[in-house]
Amino acid sequence: MFHSLRNRLILINLAITTIVLVVAFSTIYMIARSSLKSRPPVTVNTLEYSTTVVEVVQERVISDRRATLDSLLTSLITTGIMVELAVAIASYFWAEAAIHPIKEAYESQKTFIANASHEIKTPLAAISANLEAADIQDNRWIDNISREVQALTCLNRDLLALAKIDASSVTVTSQPAKPVALAPLIQSVTSDFEARLSAQKINLQVSLTPAKPRLTAVRADLEQLLGILLDNAIKYCDHEIRLTYQDRKLSLQNDGQTIPPSDLPHIFERFYQTDKSSSGVGLGLAIASAIAKRNHWQLSADSDQNFTTFTIEF
């Protein structure tokens, strides 16, 4: 992220410098060319010299003027290249200095999130255990507490996942990729959502081509990514979810609430929510995007008037 920001700052500086140099040097060259062309021709006394000598002198003068323009152009180009190199070097150090405070703040934020998440995890687990041990039934206050604890546990889990992703490179997986049977994996993931699917009366359709596909992937990452996308689909679905696999593409499609075109480019950003009134804080799809990048998968989203589709290209 910071490398991209640094490179962007350098490119901006180089672009501005290039525009200024091109305008300035073009103006200098055009003024010099116009000045040479506007000079009167060299006069030679034709009484003392022959016509041939006069023509040779005039051609030599014209040739010298062209050589002067060519020399000026070469000097301007050489100077421009040297200035660009100097600006590139200076921009590199300037950009590093400019983003250093941002990098420090970001690192501090990552450390705080990781430490806070670990600290919050223990009391949340204790509260959940105590609620289960109390086994108080048909009490709306206890039910409210249990529901909020579950929401906090999910949020804390997402924060921990982000902290782990930030702590490692997005291009290096923590586990080696192995052959994975896709059908059992999908069955395992969808079974965790059966209660929600049934409660919301959502019809889940699974179509795999071939019937028993296999992939070389990190199973844990694929399960987590599919779980995030399925959870997101259920949250915004009305009646139907379609999960399909074909040509090394896994797609999850749901009807119901769609994503406005203006929001599509931002849905994988952290804390971004298309519906500000909905539950959650906008971390799920950001985690999904990070997992996909780490495994060199292409995760994309599309939404029309009827369906929203998330596609993973392996």
Summary of the structure (lengths in Angstrom):
residues: 314
radius of gyration: 33.2
end to end distance: 23.3
largest distance: 125.1
contacts: 828
relative contact order: 0.08
helix: 63%
strand: 13%
